[in-house]
Amino acid sequence: MPRRFTLRSRTEMISSILRSTSCRTGAKISQIQYETYISYNQLKAYLTMMIQTKLIIYTKEEKTFKITEYGIHALKLYGEMNKLLVLQPTDMVK
């Protein structure tokens, strides 16, 4: 089934990049782009910001991006926040 394209928030895009870089060996930029459905230019901007905020690191030798402990913590918090904010159809007020 093809992925439905919807507008994603900045937080959703960052969390998808963090998930993509969370594998043990890290991820190359093309792999992150493929997994997150983010354009190359937009992804470069996000990766730069995420390196500056220490959510991920870049290893020049392997040319890979890896999630940091701080990034793992941020991803866990995002998951918890998302669970709290998801409304079930029975929870909605009519």
N, C-alpha and C positions, 0 to 999 in steps of 0.2 A: 504494500500500500504506500503510495507516495506521501511524503511529508507535506502537511498543510502549512503554508507559510503564513505566519501571523507576526504582528509587531511584538518584539520582545523588549523587555526593560533592560536597562544597563546592568542591573543586578543579575538578571537571568542569563545574559550573555557572559558575564564574568564567571558565573557558576558553571556554565557549560564549558568554558575554557579550563577552569580548575579541574573539572571531572576528566577532561581530555588529557591533562598533564599529570594526572594522578597515578598512571601506571608506573610500575617499578623503574622502568628504564627511561621514563620521560617520553616526550613526543616532539617530532619535528613539525615545523610550521605547516607543511602541506597536510600532515595528518590531522592537526588541530583544525585547519580550515575545512577539511572534508567532514570531520565529525561534528563541527559546530555550525556549519552552513553560514559562515561569516566571510564577507569579501576580504581579499588580501589586504587592501589598504586599511580597512576598518580593523582587521585583526592585528596588524602591525601597531596601530595606535593603542589598542587594548593591551597587547603584550608589553609595550613600553611602559604604560601606566602601572601594570601589574608587577613589573620588575622593580619599578621605583617604590612601590608600596610594599615590596617584599612578600608578595603573595606567591610568586614563582621566581625561579632562577634560570639563567641561561648558561649552558656549558658550551664553550666555544669548541672544545676538542670533539665532542659528539654532535654538536649543532642541535641540541635538544633543549626543550623547556621542561622543567620539573617543578612540581608543587612543593612549597616549603611547609614547615610545621604550622606557621601562621596561616598559610593558605588552606591547609587541612582543617584548621580550627574555623576559619571563615566559612568553608564549605559545609561543615557540620551545623554551624549556626544558621546558615541559609536554609538547610534542610529542615531544621526544627521550626524556623519561622514559617516556612512554607506549609508545614503540617498544621500549624496553628491557624493560618489564614485561609485554608481551603474550606470552602463551604460545601456541605453536602446538600443535595436537593431538598432533603427533609428539614434542613436547618434554616432554609430561606423563609423569610416572612413574606406572606402574600399581600 
